Amino acid sequence: MFAASKTDGAVATTANYIEDVFSTYLYTGNGSTQTITNNIDLSTKGGLVWIKQRSVANAHALYDTARGVRKAISSNFTLAELTAAAGKELTAFNTTGFSLGTDDNYTVNANATTFVSWTFRKQAKFFDVVTYTGNGTYPRNISHNLGSTPGCIIVKKLSATSDWFVYHRSLSVDGTFGPYRILLNTTAAQSVNDDWKNAPTSTQFTVNNSDTNGNGVTYVAYLFAHDAGGFGAAGTDNVISCGSYTGNGSTTGPVINLGWEPQWILLKPSTVVDNWNMIDNMRGFTTGGSALLYANTTNAEGAVATNIAINSTGFQPNSSNSGVNGNGQTYIYIAIRRGPMKTPTSGTSVFSPVARIGNGSNTTLTSAGFPVDLFINRDRAVGNSGLWPWYDRMRGKDLYLTSTATTADTTYTTGLTGFDAMSGVKVGVPITPFLVNDSSVTYIDYNFRRAPGFFDEVCYTGTGSATTFNHNLTVVPELMIVKRRNSAVDGYIYSSALGNTKSLALFAGAGGSDAAATVSVWNNTTPTSTVFSVQTQTGVNASGGTYVAYLFATVAGVSKVGSYTGNGSNQTINCGFTAGARFVMIKRTDSTGDWYVWDTARGIVSGNDPRLSLNSTAAEVTTDDSIDPDNSGFIVNQLSATNINVSSATYIFLAVS
């Protein structure tokens, strides 16, 4: 994890980031014991662990530090709190996650079945847990430590059978507090009730009847903040929102603008009978839809389906289904911001090159060491056609683009079969040779993780007129790769070294080796730390066209987007690294030249270095020494084989340490 702090006058305080207080962690049960390391400090800070079996229909299980280990309740049952036997279920809250034993009342570690855990750490302006014993006095104020006015409160009786009672700030009339509640464990719509009496404040909430304050009954309350700030280096960023929207009954639903990209959503129609949808970006939250679980049922996880789509500033229903977008119906939600929010400090935390041999079977590739957002893969010995398939989490596991052709999104369901892995990706049994995981084929995999300052992805729909689109890179992009997804046209590449009036081609087969051209693709406007600009070319902004943009920038000691002028012999390219570059991509810009790539997984050494070209289907070349290692970055040598250091020629590059 990364250390960070901010200073206000003479007082130094620790900055808060979403990755320190919330985690979606996927695991497979082993029927014995295991420790889940999600880097959330539950032992000293406190919080909630919510577990659901994915592959089998079974109950939700919620454990929190206020009630103690082994104490479980289920969001889909009215049962009172159950106590697991020693060594069963959740056995410890740790400083870096939690530990599991064998199953007892609830299933949390069944052998060979898949699970999702959502961990909420107690933190001001994000989440709090409160336990109390009812006294039968109405109304009664209950203190909390959320440090802001709660946007949602969920209360459950522990010592007796009961529903789960939910206060949400949007269950109101014209924004005015009203006597409304909704139940987490049922599909029922909101109802008139006096559970809460008064609107909550930043220090207390008010309970008002035997449901929420029965005499001698014990309770737990989970409190969620709403747009309260408190996060990021400046302490002003929002990370959680409790809002609502009105459905329009169309497959193009209303756009919900959070101001940031969500990673987790709990959503319920409040005016119609339907389920509580649970969505997260680890199991599948794409531009096309999401994989659903329901907080009120034992159902197993459904496949990614059209319902809610993600975008860089929020989400949007893309179905007319009444569960997410019934015409005129109101929907309430809790949304949590995507992380990480911290700038990375090591290249290995956000990029991994892996050389491997395919096994022709369903496999999870774990060598990346982190959840992968962009997976670029290549058969090194060409195979049949030598494609470079590009898969990413936002577009979804079944779709790839290739940097050797102009083709649109291609569906390949047995290629990359899932991004739902904590340390890599899942690949399948290939039905088409050369792609991803053929038996005995040698591959190179490039695994990228999105992180502030380093790499971001934006999926957008063109407007047909000059416009800007938001991104979450948090710094000015220095390299952008944009490709239309629903039509076979060239992609465009922006480089800060070339400026906002020129572009390069990548997804264009042989055309990808062309020199930079003067075009108005970028609307003659340099991108900013929040938006990039595009003109009306079909390759970047046709009306109704769908697009993906990959954005890169320089992070000190981690990545370098740069340029150099050739000297005709050899020269050191100083990237500010201390242990050399593990990945190097170079493109000549004043004349033709391939998009060459080298990496340490295949070898960056003092002798010959294996190279491939992102724009070419040609086999890997191992017979020239175009680059050499250097601790500060890399060395380029002038050879006719690659011409990456021709005297007075100009080049751009991307390097990762």
Sequence and secondary structure as in RCSB ss.txt:
>XXXX:A:sequence
MFAASKTDGAVATTANYIEDVFSTYLYTGNGSTQTITNNIDLSTKGGLVWIKQRSVANAHALYDTARGVRKAISS
NFTLAELTAAAGKELTAFNTTGFSLGTDDNYTVNANATTFVSWTFRKQAKFFDVVTYTGNGTYPRNISHNLGSTP
GCIIVKKLSATSDWFVYHRSLSVDGTFGPYRILLNTTAAQSVNDDWKNAPTSTQFTVNNSDTNGNGVTYVAYLFA
HDAGGFGAAGTDNVISCGSYTGNGSTTGPVINLGWEPQWILLKPSTVVDNWNMIDNMRGFTTGGSALLYANTTNA
EGAVATNIAINSTGFQPNSSNSGVNGNGQTYIYIAIRRGPMKTPTSGTSVFSPVARIGNGSNTTLTSAGFPVDLF
INRDRAVGNSGLWPWYDRMRGKDLYLTSTATTADTTYTTGLTGFDAMSGVKVGVPITPFLVNDSSVTYIDYNFRR
APGFFDEVCYTGTGSATTFNHNLTVVPELMIVKRRNSAVDGYIYSSALGNTKSLALFAGAGGSDAAATVSVWNNT
TPTSTVFSVQTQTGVNASGGTYVAYLFATVAGVSKVGSYTGNGSNQTINCGFTAGARFVMIKRTDSTGDWYVWDT
ARGIVSGNDPRLSLNSTAAEVTTDDSIDPDNSGFIVNQLSATNINVSSATYIFLAVS
>XXXX:A:secstr
    EEEETTEEEE B HHHHEEEEEEE  SS EEEE S   TTT EEEEEEESSS    EEEETTT TTEEB T
T     EE  TTBSEEEEETTEEEE B SSS SS TT EEEEEEEE BTTTEEEEEEE  S SSEEEE   SS  
SEEEEEESSS   EEEEETTSEETTEE SEEEETTS    EE  SS S   SSEEEE SHHHH TT EEEEEEE 
 S   BBTTS B  EEEEEEE  SSSS   EE SS EEEEEEEESSS    EEEETTT B SS B  EETTS   
    BSSEEEETTEEEE    HHHH TT EEEEEEEE S  S  S GGGTEEEEEEE  SS EEE TT S  SEE
EEEETT TTT   EEEETTT TTEEEETTS    EE TTSEEES  TTSEEE   SSTTSS  TT EEEEEEE  
BTTTEEEEEEE  SSSEEEE   SS  SEEEEEESSS    EEEETTT TTEEEE SSGGGGG   EE  TTTT 
   SSEEEE S HHHH TT EEEEEEE  BTTTEEEEEEE  SSEEEEE S SS  SEEEEEESSS    EEEET
TT   SS   BEETT     B S   EEEETTEEEEE  TTT SS TT EEEEEEE 
